[in-house]
Amino acid sequence: MDLTSTRAVLFDIDGTLIDSNYLHVESFMQAFEEVGVEMSAWRVHRAIGLDSSRLLEELLGERAQEIGDQVKEGHSRLYRELWPRLRRFDGARELLETLHERGIRVVLATSAPEDELEELLRVLDCDDVIHATTNGDDVETAKPEPDILGVALERAGVTADEALMVGDARWDAVAAGRAGIRMVGVRSGGISEGELRDAGALEVHDDVAALLRALS
């Protein structure tokens, strides 16, 4: 991966740096069960990475207004119970350290709630090499809208053409494209190379360890 003109790399966290996507699926499945909604796990997985309101609209349709808040609250509570099972992917810290040592600013561009971000940062244990972060309080609408990436660019102090986005979901690629940012995908969130490329990813690697090996 060529970083010649790159001054900042914006990272999604869930499914990219931390193995959490399937814990989100598990939490949502239980939350749906609590409100009496039958839901297929594959549909939930396909929606992970979307803004929470968009995710619930995608999965519940017209019922999102009726029970969406209950599902969202249930997911948050149940997901918090699974925090002890969070772990960072192999190579995550090494990749962030390598970029930092090269003078590239590392920004964690997530729309996770602030308390969840704090837990993700604890698991990641890389505060010393992170230039800035974003969280759900920074924008009204998250991915696939590009707003959170706009905030990340501002905090990095770079323009879109000086940045690179790394993410695991097609929504990351769509948001990056709308923001005018180059995007590299990883398969660690469970989305295929073909789908990531179709959504706009320039390269796709198995995970951040493979991405680290590909740095030039």
N, CA, C and O of each residue as an XYZ file, in Angstrom:
864
protein
N       0.857     -1.188      0.000
C       0.000      0.000      0.000
C       0.892      1.237      0.000
O       1.772      1.373      0.851
N       0.669      2.128     -0.943
C       1.493      3.320     -1.105
C       0.942      4.451     -0.245
O      -0.218      4.839     -0.387
N       1.783      4.981      0.653
C       1.381      6.072      1.539
C       2.140      7.360      1.233
O       2.254      8.239      2.087
N       2.654      7.466      0.021
C       3.516      8.584     -0.347
C       2.897      9.943     -0.057
O       3.563     10.812      0.505
N       1.648     10.143     -0.425
C       1.010     11.455     -0.264
C       0.071     11.514      0.940
O      -0.728     12.441      1.070
N       0.176     10.517      1.816
C      -0.764     10.408      2.925
C      -0.220     11.071      4.185
O       0.880     10.751      4.636
N      -0.994     11.998      4.751
C      -0.617     12.668      6.003
C      -1.423     12.161      7.190
O      -1.029     12.358      8.340
N      -2.559     11.502      6.914
C      -3.387     10.972      7.993
C      -4.111      9.725      7.520
O      -4.534      9.644      6.367
N      -4.256      8.746      8.418
C      -5.058      7.560      8.135
C      -6.205      7.538      9.140
O      -5.995      7.583     10.352
N      -7.419      7.468      8.607
C      -8.628      7.446      9.417
C      -9.084      5.996      9.540
O      -9.319      5.323      8.536
N      -9.205      5.528     10.766
C      -9.577      4.132     11.001
C     -10.985      4.019     11.567
O     -11.334      4.695     12.535
N     -11.789      3.157     10.952
C     -12.955      2.629     11.636
C     -12.410      1.729     12.751
O     -11.272      1.269     12.657
N     -13.191      1.470     13.797
C     -12.703      0.623     14.894
C     -13.370     -0.746     14.887
O     -12.688     -1.768     14.799
N     -14.708     -0.774     14.981
C     -15.433     -2.048     15.055
C     -15.222     -2.867     13.792
O     -15.519     -2.411     12.688
N     -14.708     -4.079     13.961
C     -14.505     -4.963     12.819
C     -13.232     -4.676     12.046
O     -12.847     -5.445     11.166
N     -12.577     -3.567     12.372
C     -11.347     -3.179     11.688
C     -10.147     -3.330     12.604
O      -9.199     -4.049     12.285
N     -10.187     -2.650     13.748
C      -9.111     -2.745     14.733
C      -9.474     -3.666     15.888
O      -8.599     -4.256     16.522
N     -10.773     -3.785     16.157
C     -11.247     -4.610     17.267
C     -12.298     -5.598     16.779
O     -13.174     -5.253     15.987
N     -12.196     -6.824     17.262
C     -13.090     -7.912     16.837
C     -14.411     -7.801     17.600
O     -14.591     -8.439     18.638
N     -15.321     -6.998     17.085
C     -16.553     -6.692     17.813
C     -17.830     -6.865     17.001
O     -18.920     -6.872     17.572
N     -17.721     -7.005     15.692
C     -18.930     -7.022     14.862
C     -19.925     -8.107     15.266
O     -21.130     -7.865     15.330
N     -19.415     -9.292     15.534
C     -20.327    -10.391     15.835
C     -20.886    -10.283     17.252
O     -21.921    -10.877     17.551
N     -20.220     -9.537     18.121
C     -20.785     -9.232     19.430
C     -21.944     -8.251     19.278
O     -22.938     -8.338     19.999
N     -21.811     -7.317     18.336
C     -22.933     -6.429     18.035
C     -24.119     -7.227     17.493
O     -25.265     -6.975     17.867
N     -23.842     -8.186     16.615
C     -24.913     -9.023     16.065
C     -25.608     -9.777     17.190
O     -26.837     -9.808     17.255
N     -24.831    -10.378     18.066
C     -25.394    -11.139     19.184
C     -26.280    -10.247     20.061
O     -27.365    -10.651     20.480
N     -25.803     -9.035     20.330
C     -26.566     -8.109     21.180
C     -27.858     -7.685     20.512
O     -28.909     -7.635     21.152
N     -27.781     -7.380     19.225
C     -28.995     -6.987     18.511
C     -29.989     -8.137     18.449
O     -31.190     -7.921     18.614
N     -29.513     -9.348     18.214
C     -30.417    -10.501     18.138
C     -31.185    -10.674     19.446
O     -32.387    -10.940     19.434
N     -30.488    -10.521     20.573
C     -31.161    -10.640     21.871
C     -32.123     -9.482     22.099
O     -33.198     -9.661     22.672
N     -31.728     -8.286     21.646
C     -32.598     -7.118     21.813
C     -33.880     -7.279     21.001
O     -34.962     -6.928     21.473
N     -33.766     -7.802     19.793
C     -34.962     -8.060     18.979
C     -35.850     -9.111     19.647
O     -37.075     -8.989     19.654
N     -35.222    -10.134     20.204
C     -35.991    -11.180     20.865
C     -36.772    -10.615     22.051
O     -37.905    -11.026     22.301
N     -36.175     -9.681     22.775
C     -36.822     -9.090     23.941
C     -38.109     -8.347     23.587
O     -39.034     -8.272     24.396
N     -38.160     -7.795     22.357
C     -39.373     -7.070     21.948
C     -40.271     -7.928     21.068
O     -41.234     -7.434     20.482
N     -39.951     -9.217     20.979
C     -40.810    -10.144     20.252
C     -40.680    -10.111     18.751
O     -41.615    -10.475     18.038
N     -39.519     -9.675     18.253
C     -39.294     -9.610     16.810
C     -38.371    -10.744     16.389
O     -37.281    -10.894     16.940
N     -38.798    -11.541     15.418
C     -37.934    -12.569     14.848
C     -37.029    -11.915     13.802
O     -37.506    -11.215     12.909
N     -35.732    -12.147     13.920
C     -34.779    -11.514     13.017
C     -33.697    -12.516     12.649
O     -33.293    -13.325     13.484
N     -33.226    -12.472     11.415
C     -32.148    -13.354     10.966
C     -30.803    -12.691     11.229
O     -30.619    -11.506     10.949
N     -29.870    -13.463     11.768
C     -28.567    -12.908     12.122
C     -27.836    -12.340     10.909
O     -27.113    -11.351     11.029
N     -28.018    -12.956      9.746
C     -27.294    -12.459      8.570
C     -27.762    -11.064      8.187
O     -26.972    -10.251      7.707
N     -29.045    -10.783      8.398
C     -29.558     -9.447      8.086
C     -28.976     -8.402      9.035
O     -28.649     -7.286      8.628
N     -28.854     -8.781     10.297
C     -28.249     -7.869     11.267
C     -26.794     -7.602     10.889
O     -26.345     -6.456     10.878
N     -26.072     -8.663     10.582
C     -24.662     -8.504     10.215
C     -24.499     -7.588      9.012
O     -23.584     -6.765      8.979
N     -25.364     -7.719      8.039
C     -25.275     -6.891      6.828
C     -25.456     -5.411      7.141
O     -24.966     -4.551      6.409
N     -26.159     -5.116      8.228
C     -26.447     -3.719      8.562
C     -25.449     -3.116      9.542
O     -25.455     -1.905      9.766
N     -24.585     -3.954     10.134
C     -23.607     -3.433     11.094
C     -22.699     -2.423     10.394
O     -22.210     -2.668      9.292
N     -22.486     -1.297     11.045
C     -21.684     -0.217     10.465
C     -22.524      0.951     10.015
O     -22.006      2.051      9.821
N     -23.821      0.729      9.846
C     -24.731      1.817      9.527
C     -24.988      2.676     10.770
O     -24.859      2.206     11.900
N     -25.353      3.937     10.544
C     -25.895      4.761     11.609
C     -27.012      3.978     12.293
O     -27.795      3.312     11.616
N     -27.101      4.046     13.634
C     -28.044      3.203     14.366
C     -29.491      3.400     13.926
O     -30.260      2.441     13.851
N     -29.856      4.638     13.639
C     -31.237      4.877     13.176
C     -31.469      4.239     11.818
O     -32.515      3.638     11.575
N     -30.478      4.375     10.925
C     -30.589      3.756      9.597
C     -30.619      2.236      9.714
O     -31.351      1.565      8.986
N     -29.825      1.701     10.629
C     -29.789      0.249     10.836
C     -31.164     -0.268     11.239
O     -31.636     -1.277     10.714
N     -31.802      0.428     12.174
C     -33.109     -0.018     12.643
C     -34.179      0.150     11.574
O     -35.084     -0.679     11.467
N     -34.085      1.204     10.788
C     -35.025      1.371      9.671
C     -34.846      0.256      8.653
O     -35.817     -0.268      8.107
N     -33.599     -0.096      8.406
C     -33.288     -1.161      7.449
C     -33.883     -2.500      7.902
O     -34.400     -3.266      7.089
N     -33.803     -2.771      9.211
C     -34.207     -4.065      9.732
C     -35.672     -4.133     10.139
O     -36.302     -5.187     10.047
N     -36.210     -3.008     10.589
C     -37.577     -3.016     11.119
C     -38.603     -2.386     10.187
O     -39.805     -2.572     10.374
N     -38.142     -1.644      9.187
C     -39.085     -0.981      8.289
C     -39.973     -0.012      9.044
O     -39.482      0.801      9.828
N     -41.267     -0.089      8.817
C     -42.218      0.840      9.432
C     -42.272      0.701     10.952
O     -42.685      1.635     11.640
N     -41.863     -0.443     11.483
C     -41.916     -0.657     12.937
C     -40.784      0.056     13.679
O     -40.768      0.077     14.910
N     -39.835      0.641     12.936
C     -38.697      1.301     13.576
C     -39.151      2.426     14.494
O     -38.587      2.609     15.573
N     -40.167      3.185     14.077
C     -40.653      4.271     14.915
C     -41.307      3.750     16.188
O     -41.220      4.372     17.247
N     -41.962      2.603     16.068
C     -42.703      2.035     17.196
C     -41.786      1.429     18.249
O     -41.964      1.690     19.439
N     -40.804      0.623     17.835
C     -39.994     -0.126     18.806
C     -38.494      0.107     18.648
O     -37.697     -0.522     19.345
N     -38.102      0.994     17.750
C     -36.680      1.213     17.502
C     -35.898      1.623     18.740
O     -34.795      1.129     18.974
N     -36.465      2.524     19.531
C     -35.763      2.987     20.734
C     -35.561      1.854     21.725
O     -34.517      1.776     22.373
N     -36.556      0.970     21.852
C     -36.428     -0.175     22.757
C     -35.305     -1.102     22.316
O     -34.524     -1.592     23.131
N     -35.240     -1.331     21.007
C     -34.184     -2.204     20.476
C     -32.818     -1.559     20.687
O     -31.862     -2.232     21.073
N     -32.727     -0.266     20.437
C     -31.452      0.441     20.593
C     -30.977      0.383     22.047
O     -29.804      0.121     22.314
N     -31.889      0.629     22.974
C     -31.531      0.586     24.394
C     -31.145     -0.827     24.815
O     -30.197     -1.020     25.577
N     -31.891     -1.818     24.309
C     -31.568     -3.206     24.623
C     -30.204     -3.593     24.093
O     -29.422     -4.240     24.789
N     -29.917     -3.201     22.866
C     -28.611     -3.506     22.279
C     -27.492     -2.906     23.117
O     -26.507     -3.586     23.404
N     -27.625     -1.644     23.512
C     -26.578     -0.978     24.292
C     -26.328     -1.713     25.605
O     -25.181     -1.937     25.990
N     -27.403     -2.083     26.286
C     -27.278     -2.777     27.565
C     -26.630     -4.151     27.391
O     -25.724     -4.520     28.138
N     -27.105     -4.902     26.394
C     -26.598     -6.250     26.181
C     -25.158     -6.241     25.664
O     -24.351     -7.092     26.037
N     -24.850     -5.279     24.810
C     -23.491     -5.179     24.273
C     -22.507     -4.857     25.391
O     -21.397     -5.389     25.419
N     -22.911     -3.993     26.307
C     -22.042     -3.644     27.435
C     -21.683     -4.894     28.246
O     -20.566     -5.008     28.752
N     -22.616     -5.815     28.367
C     -22.351     -7.052     29.101
C     -21.305     -7.916     28.393
O     -20.665     -8.759     29.020
N     -21.134     -7.703     27.086
C     -20.175     -8.505     26.307
C     -18.807     -7.843     26.196
O     -17.905     -8.412     25.582
N     -18.633     -6.675     26.766
C     -17.352     -5.970     26.669
C     -16.154     -6.818     27.087
O     -15.091     -6.685     26.480
N     -16.275     -7.691     28.104
C     -15.110     -8.521     28.460
C     -14.618     -9.412     27.319
O     -13.494     -9.912     27.369
N     -15.448     -9.614     26.291
C     -15.046    -10.476     25.175
C     -14.414     -9.691     24.020
O     -13.994    -10.283     23.026
N     -14.345     -8.388     24.145
C     -13.709     -7.581     23.105
C     -12.202     -7.839     23.091
O     -11.582     -7.995     24.143
N     -11.626     -7.882     21.905
C     -10.171     -7.959     21.796
C      -9.736     -7.263     20.518
O     -10.465     -7.219     19.527
N      -8.531     -6.722     20.569
C      -8.012     -6.076     19.363
C      -7.452     -7.140     18.428
O      -6.950     -8.174     18.869
N      -7.548     -6.870     17.140
C      -7.019     -7.800     16.153
C      -5.497     -7.824     16.204
O      -4.857     -6.820     16.517
N      -4.930     -8.981     15.894
C      -3.479     -9.092     15.787
C      -2.975     -8.069     14.762
O      -3.543     -7.928     13.678
N      -1.924     -7.374     15.116
C      -1.326     -6.397     14.205
C      -1.885     -4.999     14.336
O      -1.349     -4.066     13.739
N      -2.967     -4.828     15.116
C      -3.589     -3.503     15.203
C      -2.636     -2.477     15.814
O      -2.403     -1.417     15.232
N      -2.093     -2.791     16.974
C      -1.191     -1.841     17.614
C       0.049     -1.608     16.764
O       0.501     -0.472     16.617
N       0.599     -2.680     16.204
C       1.808     -2.555     15.398
C       1.575     -1.658     14.178
O       2.446     -0.871     13.808
N       0.408     -1.778     13.561
C       0.094     -0.938     12.406
C       0.008      0.531     12.807
O       0.578      1.394     12.140
N      -0.704      0.814     13.892
C      -0.838      2.197     14.334
C       0.517      2.776     14.742
O       0.806      3.937     14.451
N       1.346      1.979     15.409
C       2.683      2.428     15.801
C       3.537      2.750     14.581
O       4.245      3.757     14.553
N       3.462      1.881     13.569
C       4.259      2.073     12.357
C       3.877      3.368     11.652
O       4.748      4.126     11.223
N       2.584      3.622     11.533
C       2.125      4.859     10.895
C       2.590      6.074     11.688
O       3.078      7.047     11.112
N       2.439      6.016     13.005
C       2.858      7.118     13.874
C       4.348      7.397     13.712
O       4.760      8.553     13.617
N       5.156      6.337     13.680
C       6.602      6.491     13.534
C       6.982      7.105     12.186
O       8.033      7.733     12.056
N       6.125      6.921     11.194
C       6.376      7.512      9.872
C       5.865      8.948      9.772
O       5.951      9.569      8.713
N       5.342      9.465     10.861
C       4.847     10.834     10.862
C       3.453     10.990     10.304
O       3.037     12.100      9.974
N       2.720      9.884     10.192
C       1.344      9.912      9.689
C       0.383      9.970     10.870
O       0.504      9.191     11.816
N      -0.565     10.888     10.812
C      -1.500     11.055     11.916
C      -2.563      9.963     11.895
O      -3.192      9.707     10.869
N      -2.749      9.329     13.041
C      -3.721      8.255     13.188
C      -4.973      8.830     13.848
O      -4.911      9.368     14.953
N      -6.102      8.711     13.165
C      -7.369      9.211     13.689
C      -8.369      8.064     13.703
O      -8.548      7.376     12.698
N      -9.018      7.858     14.839
C     -10.061      6.842     14.949
C     -11.391      7.496     14.637
O     -11.918      8.269     15.437
N     -11.931      7.181     13.466
C     -13.147      7.837     12.965
C     -14.346      6.930     13.178
O     -14.757      6.203     12.273
N     -14.897      6.977     14.370
C     -16.032      6.125     14.717
C     -17.196      6.976     15.198
O     -17.000      8.079     15.709
N     -18.397      6.463     15.034
C     -19.583      7.142     15.562
C     -20.115      6.405     16.788
O     -21.272      6.590     17.167
N     -19.281      5.571     17.410
C     -19.678      4.879     18.633
C     -19.973      5.900     19.734
O     -19.358      6.966     19.762
N     -20.904      5.591     20.639
C     -21.151      6.487     21.771
C     -19.880      6.682     22.592
O     -18.977      5.847     22.546
N     -19.806      7.779     23.340
C     -18.576      8.124     24.053
C     -18.146      7.044     25.042
O     -16.959      6.729     25.130
N     -19.102      6.467     25.796
C     -18.726      5.443     26.766
C     -18.204      4.181     26.079
O     -17.301      3.512     26.582
N     -18.788      3.871     24.926
C     -18.334      2.713     24.162
C     -16.951      2.974     23.581
O     -16.098      2.087     23.576
N     -16.731      4.194     23.091
C     -15.412      4.548     22.568
C     -14.352      4.408     23.652
O     -13.254      3.923     23.379
N     -14.659      4.820     24.868
C     -13.698      4.708     25.967
C     -13.303      3.250     26.198
O     -12.138      2.950     26.459
N     -14.278      2.349     26.101
C     -13.977      0.926     26.275
C     -13.148      0.404     25.107
O     -12.217     -0.376     25.308
N     -13.478      0.825     23.894
C     -12.709      0.403     22.722
C     -11.267      0.896     22.817
O     -10.338      0.178     22.447
N     -11.082      2.114     23.309
C      -9.728      2.654     23.480
C      -8.961      1.868     24.535
O      -7.759      1.642     24.398
N      -9.663      1.452     25.589
C      -9.005      0.650     26.619
C      -8.517     -0.673     26.033
O      -7.399     -1.106     26.311
N      -9.359     -1.312     25.223
C      -8.992     -2.584     24.609
C      -7.863     -2.383     23.595
O      -6.949     -3.201     23.497
N      -7.941     -1.303     22.856
C      -6.925     -1.038     21.831
C      -5.581     -0.711     22.465
O      -4.542     -1.133     21.958
N      -5.587      0.037     23.571
C      -4.373      0.360     24.327
C      -3.300      0.987     23.435
O      -2.148      0.553     23.422
N      -3.705      2.015     22.693
C      -2.782      2.664     21.756
C      -2.840      4.190     21.860
O      -2.534      4.887     20.892
N      -3.227      4.710     23.016
C      -3.415      6.158     23.147
C      -2.178      6.953     22.762
O      -2.287      8.081     22.282
N      -1.002      6.369     22.969
C       0.237      7.096     22.723
C       0.513      7.348     21.247
O       1.361      8.176     20.915
N      -0.189      6.647     20.352
C       0.065      6.840     18.914
C      -1.165      7.378     18.172
O      -1.156      7.494     16.947
N      -2.213      7.702     18.920
C      -3.447      8.203     18.297
C      -3.465      9.726     18.345
O      -3.304     10.324     19.409
N      -3.659     10.343     17.192
C      -3.671     11.807     17.097
C      -5.006     12.381     17.555
O      -5.043     13.396     18.251
N      -6.104     11.732     17.164
C      -7.436     12.244     17.505
C      -8.467     11.138     17.349
O      -8.207     10.107     16.729
N      -9.646     11.371     17.924
C     -10.771     10.442     17.793
C     -12.046     11.223     17.514
O     -12.109     12.437     17.708
N     -13.051     10.503     17.057
C     -14.404     11.045     16.935
C     -15.346     10.117     17.692
O     -14.975      8.995     18.035
N     -16.560     10.585     17.952
C     -17.577      9.705     18.542
C     -18.957     10.164     18.102
O     -19.097     11.145     17.371
N     -19.966      9.448     18.551
C     -21.328      9.689     18.087
C     -21.869     11.064     18.400
O     -22.813     11.512     17.750
N     -21.292     11.756     19.393
C     -21.762     13.095     19.739
C     -21.341     14.148     18.723
O     -21.839     15.273     18.741
N     -20.426     13.779     17.843
C     -19.873     14.762     16.902
C     -20.755     15.025     15.696
O     -20.597     16.049     15.032
N     -21.682     14.122     15.396
C     -22.519     14.269     14.210
C     -23.941     13.811     14.507
O     -24.185     13.065     15.454
N     -24.868     14.269     13.686
C     -26.255     13.824     13.821
C     -26.504     12.534     13.062
O     -27.302     11.702     13.494
N     -25.825     12.361     11.929
C     -26.021     11.172     11.090
C     -24.674     10.542     10.780
O     -23.756     11.216     10.313
N     -24.561      9.244     11.041
C     -23.296      8.541     10.832
C     -23.277      7.868      9.454
O     -24.103      8.169      8.592
N     -22.319      6.953      9.266
C     -22.156      6.270      7.985
C     -23.459      5.609      7.544
O     -24.192      5.069      8.372
N     -23.752      5.647      6.243
C     -22.848      5.962      5.141
C     -22.713      7.445      4.803
O     -22.033      7.787      3.836
N     -23.341      8.333      5.573
C     -23.106      9.758      5.351
C     -21.660     10.075      5.748
O     -21.115      9.427      6.641
N     -21.040     11.049      5.109
C     -19.612     11.301      5.330
C     -19.286     12.235      6.481
O     -18.121     12.578      6.681
N     -20.293     12.655      7.247
C     -20.089     13.694      8.258
C     -18.981     13.364      9.255
O     -18.158     14.224      9.569
N     -18.951     12.133      9.755
C     -17.958     11.767     10.763
C     -16.554     11.841     10.186
O     -15.603     12.142     10.907
N     -16.416     11.570      8.899
C     -15.102     11.656      8.261
C     -14.687     13.108      8.090
O     -13.500     13.430      8.149
N     -15.661     13.981      7.879
C     -15.364     15.411      7.822
C     -14.798     15.906      9.137
O     -13.847     16.687      9.158
N     -15.388     15.447     10.245
C     -14.883     15.809     11.571
C     -13.474     15.252     11.756
O     -12.596     15.935     12.285
N     -13.261     14.008     11.319
C     -11.947     13.369     11.451
C     -10.883     14.132     10.664
O      -9.769     14.317     11.152
N     -11.218     14.574      9.452
C     -10.267     15.360      8.654
C      -9.906     16.662      9.350
O      -8.744     17.066      9.385
N     -10.918     17.304      9.901
C     -10.685     18.575     10.606
C      -9.754     18.370     11.792
O      -8.843     19.166     12.015
N      -9.981     17.305     12.550
C      -9.145     17.048     13.731
C      -7.742     16.592     13.350
O      -6.791     16.784     14.109
N      -7.618     15.990     12.175
C      -6.300     15.600     11.689
C      -5.558     16.786     11.084
O      -4.333     16.762     10.965
N      -6.296     17.814     10.704
C      -5.680     18.982     10.074
C      -5.191     18.716      8.668
O      -4.167     19.249      8.240
N      -5.948     17.870      7.939
C      -5.549     17.523      6.571
C      -6.755     17.650      5.644
O      -7.899     17.737      6.090
N      -6.472     17.656      4.353
C      -7.537     17.660      3.350
C      -7.871     16.219      2.965
O      -7.140     15.286      3.299
N      -8.979     16.059      2.264
C      -9.427     14.716      1.881
C      -8.394     13.985      1.033
O      -8.212     12.777      1.183
N      -7.720     14.702      0.149
C      -6.752     14.026     -0.729
C      -5.434     13.697     -0.021
O      -4.560     13.046     -0.595
N      -5.297     14.153      1.230
C      -4.114     13.813      2.015
C      -4.401     12.684      3.001
O      -3.534     12.303      3.788
N      -5.608     12.157      2.954
C      -6.033     11.149      3.928
C      -6.353      9.820      3.264
O      -6.591      9.742      2.059
N      -6.350      8.789      4.079
C      -6.732      7.442      3.658
C      -7.656      6.885      4.734
O      -7.418      7.073      5.927
N      -8.712      6.197      4.304
C      -9.654      5.563      5.237
C      -9.425      4.056      5.224
O      -9.250      3.457      4.163
N      -9.425      3.444      6.415
C      -9.346      1.988      6.523
C     -10.593      1.511      7.259
O     -10.875      1.968      8.367
N     -11.343      0.592      6.647
C     -12.568      0.107      7.264
C     -12.933     -1.275      6.786
O     -12.345     -1.797      5.839
N     -13.917     -1.869      7.452
C     -14.302     -3.250      7.155
C     -15.671     -3.377      6.493
O     -16.027     -4.457      6.020
N     -16.443     -2.293      6.452
C     -17.817     -2.368      5.957
C     -17.986     -1.604      4.656
O     -17.251     -0.657      4.376
N     -18.962     -2.026      3.866
C     -19.239     -1.290      2.632
C     -19.649      0.140      2.951
O     -19.436      1.044      2.143
N     -20.241      0.348      4.132
C     -20.655      1.688      4.529
C     -19.443      2.589      4.732
O     -19.526      3.793      4.493
N     -18.313      2.021      5.173
C     -17.084      2.795      5.290
C     -16.632      3.273      3.915
O     -16.234      4.424      3.740
N     -16.703      2.362      2.941
C     -16.282      2.705      1.580
C     -17.190      3.760      0.971
O     -16.717      4.690      0.318
N     -18.491      3.618      1.183
C     -19.444      4.595      0.642
C     -19.210      5.968      1.269
O     -19.172      6.975      0.562
N     -19.053      6.009      2.588
C     -18.822      7.282      3.278
C     -17.523      7.925      2.811
O     -17.471      9.132      2.574
N     -16.470      7.114      2.677
C     -15.189      7.640      2.214
C     -15.318      8.215      0.808
O     -14.789      9.288      0.518
N     -16.023      7.495     -0.063
C     -16.218      7.997     -1.426
C     -16.942      9.328     -1.451
O     -16.585     10.218     -2.222
N     -17.961      9.470     -0.610
C     -18.719     10.719     -0.550
C     -17.872     11.864      0.002
O     -18.108     13.031     -0.309
N     -16.877     11.510      0.832
C     -16.002     12.529      1.414
C     -14.793     12.811      0.537
O     -14.012     13.717      0.830
N     -14.631     12.045     -0.537
C     -13.488     12.236     -1.425
C     -12.189     11.672     -0.878
O     -11.101     12.140     -1.215
N     -12.316     10.646     -0.019
C     -11.149     10.043      0.635
C     -10.893      8.657      0.050
O     -11.831      7.882     -0.144
N      -9.646      8.344     -0.229
C      -9.290      6.998     -0.673
C      -9.583      6.008      0.446
O      -9.427      6.329      1.624
N     -10.009      4.802      0.075
C     -10.395      3.821      1.089
C      -9.754      2.470      0.825
O      -9.725      1.991     -0.309
N      -9.242      1.863      1.886
C      -8.696      0.512      1.847
C      -9.543     -0.350      2.775
O      -9.816      0.039      3.910
N      -9.954     -1.512      2.297
C     -10.824     -2.367      3.077
C     -10.096     -3.531      3.720
O      -9.046     -3.967      3.249
N     -10.682     -4.031      4.818
C     -10.220     -5.270      5.439
C     -11.419     -6.202      5.593
O     -12.546     -5.754      5.802
N     -11.158     -7.501      5.487
C     -12.233     -8.499      5.504
C     -12.584     -8.968      6.910
O     -13.457     -9.821      7.074
N     -11.923     -8.429      7.921
C     -12.081     -8.923      9.284
C     -13.458     -8.666      9.887
O     -13.791     -9.230     10.930
N     -14.256     -7.825      9.247
C     -15.618     -7.596      9.725
C     -16.626     -8.548      9.132
O     -17.794     -8.538      9.523
N     -16.189     -9.392      8.172
C     -17.073    -10.392      7.599
C     -17.671    -10.029      6.253
O     -18.580    -10.712      5.781
N     -17.172     -8.949      5.613
C     -17.668     -8.533      4.302
C     -16.643     -8.934      3.242
O     -15.438     -8.827      3.465
N     -17.125     -9.393      2.095
C     -16.246     -9.944      1.073
C     -15.427     -8.876      0.359
O     -15.783     -7.698      0.341
N     -14.325     -9.320     -0.225
C     -13.487     -8.421     -1.014
C     -14.278     -7.814     -2.162
O     -14.175     -6.616     -2.425
N     -15.074     -8.642     -2.854
C     -15.830     -8.143     -4.001
C     -16.779     -7.030     -3.621
O     -16.878     -6.028     -4.330
N     -17.475     -7.190     -2.518
C     -18.427     -6.164     -2.107
C     -17.719     -4.884     -1.676
O     -18.192     -3.785     -1.965
N     -16.590     -5.021     -0.987
C     -15.837     -3.840     -0.579
C     -15.308     -3.084     -1.793
O     -15.352     -1.855     -1.840
N     -14.812     -3.829     -2.768
C     -14.316     -3.174     -3.986
C     -15.450     -2.511     -4.759
O     -15.291     -1.405     -5.276
N     -16.585     -3.182     -4.835
C     -17.739     -2.606     -5.538
C     -18.198     -1.302     -4.880
O     -18.708     -0.403     -5.549
N     -18.008     -1.212     -3.558
C     -18.421     -0.014     -2.824
C     -17.384      1.104     -2.912
O     -17.640      2.235     -2.498
N     -16.192      0.772     -3.465
C     -15.205      1.829     -3.674
C     -13.834      1.590     -3.094
O     -12.957      2.438     -3.263
N     -13.599      0.465     -2.410
C     -12.281      0.200     -1.837
C     -11.247      0.015     -2.945
O     -11.488     -0.708     -3.912
N     -10.098      0.671     -2.800
C      -9.030      0.569     -3.793
C      -8.233     -0.716     -3.624
O      -7.760     -1.302     -4.598
N      -8.092     -1.139     -2.386
C      -7.410     -2.384     -2.056
C      -8.226     -3.075     -0.974
O      -8.982     -2.428     -0.250
N      -8.071     -4.398     -0.865
C      -8.708     -5.139      0.218
C      -7.702     -6.151      0.762
O      -7.079     -6.897      0.006
N      -7.554     -6.160      2.099
C      -6.649     -7.082      2.771
C      -7.449     -7.907      3.774
O      -8.540     -7.510      4.185
N      -6.907     -9.044      4.162
C      -7.634     -9.907      5.092
C      -7.903     -9.195      6.414
O      -9.013     -9.260      6.943
N      -6.896     -8.521      6.942
C      -7.021     -7.868      8.246
C      -5.910     -6.836      8.380
O      -5.138     -6.625      7.445
N      -5.829     -6.190      9.547
C      -4.831     -5.135      9.705
C      -3.409     -5.715      9.742
O      -2.459     -5.016      9.390
N      -3.246     -6.965     10.158
C      -1.917     -7.583     10.126
C      -1.438     -7.725      8.678
O      -0.272     -7.472      8.376
N      -2.348     -8.131      7.789
C      -2.009     -8.235      6.371
C      -1.752     -6.850      5.775
O      -0.880     -6.690      4.921
N      -2.505     -5.863      6.221
C      -2.302     -4.491      5.744
C      -0.937     -3.976      6.175
O      -0.263     -3.293      5.404
N      -0.528     -4.288      7.376
C       0.799     -3.887      7.864
C       1.893     -4.480      6.993
O       2.860     -3.797      6.653
N       1.744     -5.739      6.633
C       2.750     -6.393      5.788
C       2.803     -5.775      4.398
O       3.831     -5.843      3.724
N       1.701     -5.174      3.969
C       1.623     -4.619      2.612
C       2.106     -3.171      2.530
O       2.162     -2.604      1.439
N       2.452     -2.571      3.654
C       2.888     -1.171      3.626
C       4.163     -1.020      2.812
O       5.071     -1.848      2.891
N       4.215      0.053      2.026
C       5.439      0.310      1.237
C       6.024      1.646      1.631
O       7.052      2.053      1.090
